[in-house]
Amino acid sequence: MDLASVNEELAEIDGQIGDIFRALQNGFQKLDKIKDANRRSRQLEELTDKMRDCKRLIKDFERVVKDETGHVDPNTARMLNDRKQSQIKELNSYVALKKQHASENKRVDLFDAPTEDGFGEENVLLASNMTNQQLMQHGDSLMDETDQALARSKQTVQETINVGTETAAALKAQTEQMSRVVNELDSIHFSLKKASKLVKEIGRQVATDKCIMALLFLIVAGVIAVIIVKIVNPHNKDIPDIPGLAPPVSRRLLSIVEGK
């Protein structure tokens, strides 16, 4: 039965799933011819991405089938369900094939690791020619190396944690010191403001005292000037007599008094 006559979306999803299955078939055929481990890993990653897309499309197919269950006859519903099951079965076969290739790729990596020069060299003992005892010994040696690497990593992490703790303590001490400096600066700023205010008040008082002294000086000078003018010109009627200061006696009056 043509799926397009049932639902166009189902036909479109089924076509996409078929395209992915053909791509997976061709990909695994190419994978069998690839000998380089890195290329095999990249090829497996690409195939894994395609299988994820296929799984998503199968879920979309199942969702549309559920929506159409109440709108189609039982035979069509059974056919759609069988179609979904066949898709799942075919995808599972590719998943199993991918796991098989992944395990083989790991086995090749185990005995064909890159050397210190950065180039992969074939190991003298091939996995196919080694006994189980040799395989176990080789695996144990690799595990020992891995344990040593993990121990070094743990030591590095612990040293990093210690350095971080010391740095945090130093930062905390510096922060407290900076806080104390800020408080001292605030105190100094307050003292400076208070001192400036006192200086301004003292300046105003000094200015007021100077004004008072100048006024007193002018008063005294005026009084002295009046006294001098009164003594020199006693008959000047424009200047009144100063209280407590007797007018000067003329010379003529003094001579008459002496004659008597």
Summary of the structure (lengths in Angstrom):
residues: 260
radius of gyration: 57.1
end to end distance: 176.0
largest distance: 176.5
contacts: 580
relative contact order: 0.04
helix: 83%
strand: 1%
